[in-house]
């Protein structure tokens, strides 16, 4: 579904990605891990068609994705309907007057009849337990509620792939648990799931595959999640876990003391 070959990217000469080779199949669930500033968010934006490789190539379903391709308005619209991107901060994503309009925005841009738009909004309100929030203003919502509305707005377009940048940020433990279970269910239902996260405990439940970035903006490892998280020395080398503390839970999953970013 996604293929990156020798992709590099930089901001004003400062490297963000170096020589990234990566393939992601349709229906996979994959997590990007790494310390802040290693390139995870940049890669998610690239996969979402918001930025383009400075060197190397990016293909989606076999088609090269670049600025020239995305200048084709028809193709760009189709691409962004198929790839749903949920920003790290929901306030960056929410801009409509109320929750109904927020969820309806994407389907309306797709040109759906208003009756069909209302049906999709209703389905998303039901799916994400947002009934009664229709006329609430997004900036009056809690962090967890904003996250749900951002997800609903993206899922209302029924994308093939869902890309999430640090979806657990700012959530309380109960909301984290709900979101983890929700994402697992979406993947079981056929959605391709791509996320970045610092939450190493929950990532073991969400994604069977993990890609670890080093601080030099290269891929340090691409492994089954349990195998990657079991390599404590590797995690220490990339500055993702505290080098002086770790423990193992009774469940068989490794529990970590994570650096606070």
C-alpha positions in Angstrom: 0.0 0.0 0.0 2.8 2.4 1.0 6.4 2.1 -0.3 9.3 4.5 0.5 12.6 4.0 -1.2 15.7 5.9 0.1 13.6 8.8 1.3 15.2 11.8 3.0 13.7 15.1 4.2 15.0 18.2 5.9 13.7 21.5 7.3 15.9 24.4 6.2 18.9 22.1 5.9 18.2 20.3 9.2 17.7 16.6 8.6 14.4 15.0 9.6 14.6 11.7 7.7 17.6 10.0 6.3 17.6 7.2 3.7 14.3 5.6 4.8 13.2 2.4 3.2 9.8 1.1 4.3 6.9 -0.9 3.0 3.4 -1.1 4.6 0.8 -3.6 3.4 -2.9 -2.9 3.2 -4.6 -4.0 6.5 -1.4 -3.8 8.6 -1.1 -2.1 11.9 2.3 -0.5 12.4 3.7 1.9 15.1 6.6 4.3 14.7 8.7 4.7 17.9 11.6 6.9 18.8 12.7 9.9 20.8 11.3 13.4 20.1 12.7 15.0 17.0 13.8 11.7 15.3 11.4 12.1 12.3 8.2 10.2 13.3 5.9 13.1 12.7 7.6 14.1 9.5 7.2 10.5 8.1 3.5 10.6 9.0 3.0 13.9 7.2 4.8 12.4 4.2 2.6 9.3 4.1 -0.4 11.6 4.3 0.6 13.6 1.3 1.2 16.8 3.2 4.9 17.0 2.4 7.0 15.2 -0.2 10.5 13.6 -0.2 13.4 15.8 -1.0 15.3 12.7 -2.3 14.0 9.2 -2.9 10.5 8.1 -3.8 7.2 7.5 -2.1 4.5 5.3 -3.8 0.9 4.7 -2.7 -0.7 1.7 -4.3 2.0 1.8 -6.9 1.6 5.4 -7.9 4.4 7.9 -7.2 3.3 10.6 -4.9 5.0 14.0 -5.3 4.1 17.7 -5.6 3.3 17.4 -9.3 0.9 14.5 -8.7 -0.8 16.3 -5.8 -1.3 19.4 -8.0 -3.9 17.3 -9.8 -6.9 18.4 -7.8 -9.0 15.4 -8.6 -6.3 12.9 -7.6 -5.4 14.9 -4.4 -9.0 14.8 -3.3 -9.2 11.1 -3.9 -6.0 10.5 -2.1 -7.0 12.5 1.0 -10.3 10.7 1.2 -8.4 7.4 1.3 -5.8 8.5 3.8 -7.2 9.8 7.1 -4.7 11.9 9.2 -5.4 12.6 12.9 -3.1 15.4 14.2 -1.2 15.2 17.5 -3.1 18.2 18.8 -6.9 18.0 18.1 -7.1 21.8 18.3 -5.0 21.9 15.1 -7.7 19.9 13.3 -11.0 21.2 14.7 -12.3 24.5 13.2 -16.0 24.3 12.7 -18.7 25.9 14.8 -20.0 22.7 16.4 -19.5 19.0 16.5 -22.0 18.1 13.8 -20.5 20.5 11.3 -17.0 19.2 12.2 -17.9 15.6 11.4 -20.0 16.7 8.4 -17.2 18.7 6.8 -15.4 15.8 5.0 -18.5 14.1 3.6 -19.8 17.5 2.4 -16.4 18.1 0.6 -16.9 14.6 -1.0 -20.1 15.9 -2.5 -22.5 13.6 -0.7 -26.2 14.6 -0.5 -27.1 16.2 2.7 -29.3 13.2 3.7 -26.2 10.9 3.3 -24.0 13.4 5.2 -26.5 13.3 8.1 -26.4 9.5 8.0 -22.6 9.5 8.2 -22.6 12.0 11.1 -25.1 9.9 13.0 -23.1 6.8 12.4 -20.0 8.5 13.8 -21.8 9.9 16.8 -23.0 6.4 17.6 -19.6 4.8 16.9 -17.6 7.1 19.1 -20.3 7.6 21.8 -20.8 11.3 21.0 -24.6 11.4 21.0 -25.8 14.6 22.5 -22.6 16.5 21.5 -24.0 17.6 18.1 -24.3 21.3 18.9 -21.4 21.5 21.3 -18.6 23.9 20.3 -15.3 21.9 20.0 -13.3 24.3 22.1 -15.6 23.6 25.1 -14.8 19.9 25.0 -12.3 18.0 27.1 -9.1 16.6 25.6 -10.6 13.1 25.2 -13.8 14.4 23.7 -11.8 16.5 21.2 -9.8 13.5 20.2 -13.0 11.6 19.6 -14.4 14.3 17.4 -11.2 14.5 15.4 -11.4 10.7 14.9 -15.0 10.9 13.9 -14.3 13.7 11.4 -11.7 11.5 9.7 -13.6 8.3 9.9 -16.7 9.9 8.4 -14.9 9.9 5.0 -14.4 6.1 5.4 -10.6 6.1 4.6 -8.7 3.0 3.8 -5.8 4.0 6.1 -5.8 5.9 9.4 -2.6 7.7 10.3 -2.4 9.1 13.9 0.3 11.2 15.4 0.8 10.6 19.1 -2.9 9.7 19.6 -2.5 9.0 23.4 -1.1 12.5 24.2 -3.0 14.3 26.9 -5.5 11.5 27.5 -6.3 10.1 31.0 -5.8 6.3 31.5 -9.4 5.5 30.9 -9.4 7.4 27.6 -6.2 5.7 26.6 -7.6 2.3 27.2 -10.8 3.1 25.2 -8.7 4.5 22.3 -6.4 1.5 22.2 -9.3 -0.9 22.1 -11.1 1.2 19.4 -8.0 1.2 17.2 -7.6 -2.5 17.5 -11.2 -3.0 16.4 -10.8 -0.7 13.4 -7.8 -2.7 12.3 -9.6 -6.0 12.7 -12.3 -4.4 10.5 -9.8 -3.9 7.7 -8.4 -0.4 8.2 -4.7 0.0 7.7 -3.4 1.6 10.9 -0.3 3.7 11.2 0.6 5.6 14.4 3.5 7.2 16.3 3.5 6.9 20.1 5.6 7.1 23.2 3.2 4.7 25.0 5.2 1.5 24.8 2.8 -0.4 27.1 -0.3 0.2 24.9 1.6 -0.2 21.6 2.1 -3.9 22.3 -1.7 -4.3 22.1 -2.4 -2.1 19.1 0.4 -3.0 16.7 2.1 -6.3 16.0 4.9 -4.4 14.0 7.0 -1.5 15.2 9.6 0.7 13.4 12.1 2.3 15.7 13.8 5.5 14.7 17.3 6.5 15.9 18.2 10.1 16.9 20.1 10.4 13.6 16.8 10.2 11.7 17.4 6.7 10.3 15.5 3.5 11.0 17.2 1.6 13.8 14.9 -1.5 13.7 11.8 -2.8 12.0 10.6 -5.8 14.0 7.7 -7.6 15.6 6.7 -5.3 18.4 7.3 -7.8 21.2 10.8 -8.5 19.9 11.6 -4.9 19.5 10.4 -4.0 23.0 12.3 -7.0 24.4 15.6 -5.5 23.2 16.2 -3.1 26.1 19.8 -2.2 25.0 18.5 -1.1 21.7 15.8 1.1 23.3 18.4 2.6 25.6 20.7 3.4 22.6 18.0 5.4 20.8 17.2 7.2 24.1 13.6 5.9 24.3 13.7 4.4 27.7 15.3 5.4 31.0 18.7 3.5 31.0 18.4 2.9 34.8 15.0 1.3 35.2 12.8 -1.4 33.7 10.6 -4.2 34.9 8.5 -7.1 33.5 4.8 -7.4 34.2 3.0 -10.6 35.0 1.2 -10.5 31.7 4.4 -11.2 29.8 4.5 -7.7 28.3 7.4 -5.5 29.2 6.6 -2.4 31.2 8.8 0.7 30.8 9.8 3.9 32.5 9.7 6.3 29.6 11.5 9.5 29.3 9.1 12.5 29.8 9.0 14.7 26.6 
